[in-house]
């Protein structure tokens, strides 16, 4: 019995050893080097999606909690400080080969990146992929240098500094706003070719030629490039100083002030129509006017000057009615708008409601109320101008009143503002109307009274003023009395 027991224990021990060896062998996972689904990664806000395919073996080695991840090296292909750009869900990937998709970080910029695949359970790492160029084009639109001025000049023996504008004018998206970007400067060698000069945000030029700069996105194509600037040497006399308008020329003043810029120098003086503009001594000058603007630039050992005939596209217009208009019941007032706007359109309003179908430059009004017309220029400088006016019922200048009033209140409320007489004493009757102060000074004498006194400012004080009148008819009958003017 004892021998049998020892034999059984020996068999069981050997079985456990074999089982342990098999588990260790089955736990080993081999991951192949990832194959890239792209040749270079030129990412941007609108596109940042790349794929890689890899194989692994054996599939049975994967545990339920396993996750595959993609690590991305630095720009030199080193994985020491690798960046994880993708991690799968636990147990998500169970079959080989597998394809994963990932995005590159916004700080990516270089020609020799690599990726590798790692598993978590069991732990395994592939070798690195082939090298590839990768850039995230965080700024991918044209930008300006030299304030969009197309020329520059330097004195003999000197230099001219070209800089990337920050932030620049208008909608300029300066690449200097993105600290991780670098820049390459070029000089044109022909209409279609150029040569690399140097790197950096500025370029000191001491040789004539046409220069520009591009954001360094390596072998990736990009729209992140500057305008061209032609630099010349002012060997003697005075160089040309080009002036650029930020809103173009002609420009639309409704968009705001346009910024005039010229070449860089030591000091500046701007002129309008030949007259120096006070305190306009910077490289840029803002205006919303039309005219001939010029500038004098001190370059040190020499100088430069230039001019621009700046044209504003703000249109002119006029209307043939006053702000307040009187109209008798049944009458019609014809309103006409004149304008030099390009392709104008007209909108008419009555008491803040649009008048549907009224789209011409004339309108016939017959109702009392508030009106408005809007002129829209629909081509070129698309701006608007508006006129507002009111039509009121006309007052009868010679109403039929029974008595001569002895109190008036000329306060502009349209009630008892003037001294209104019965119709037998007004214009057309030959009656003489005489009004005097309490000192006997004559303030009005007429035989064509229009019911409009006092027309002038009486300079009323807090104390009511008293005037005296004498009305003499054609048959020498008189009426006398006083008029109290209430403030």
QUIPEGI-V41411 format. One line per field, one symbol per residue. burial: b if it has 9 or more other ideal C-beta (glycine too) atoms within 8 Angstrom, else e. A space follows every 50 residues. Layout:
burial=???
This chain:
burial=eeeeeeeeeeeeeeeeeeeeeeeeebeebebebbebeeebbbbbeeebeb bbbbbbeebebbeeebbbbbbbbbbebebeebebbbebeebebeeeebeb ebebbeebbbebbbbbbbbbbbebebebbeebbbbbbbbbeebbbbbbbb bbbbbeebebbbebbeebbeebbbbeeeeebebbbbbbeeeeeeeeeeee eebebeeebbbbbbbbbbebebebbbbbbbbbbbeeeebbbbbbbbbebb bbbeeeebbbbbbebeebbbbbeeeebeebeeebbebeeeebbbbbbbbe ebbbbbbbebebbbbebebeeeeebbbeeeeebebebebebbebebbbbb eeeebeebeeeebebeeeebbbbbbbbeeebebebebebbbbeeeeeeee beebbeebbbeeeeeebbbebbbebbeebebbbbbbeeeeeeeeeeeebe bebbeeeeeeeeeebbbbbbbbbeeeeebeeebbbee
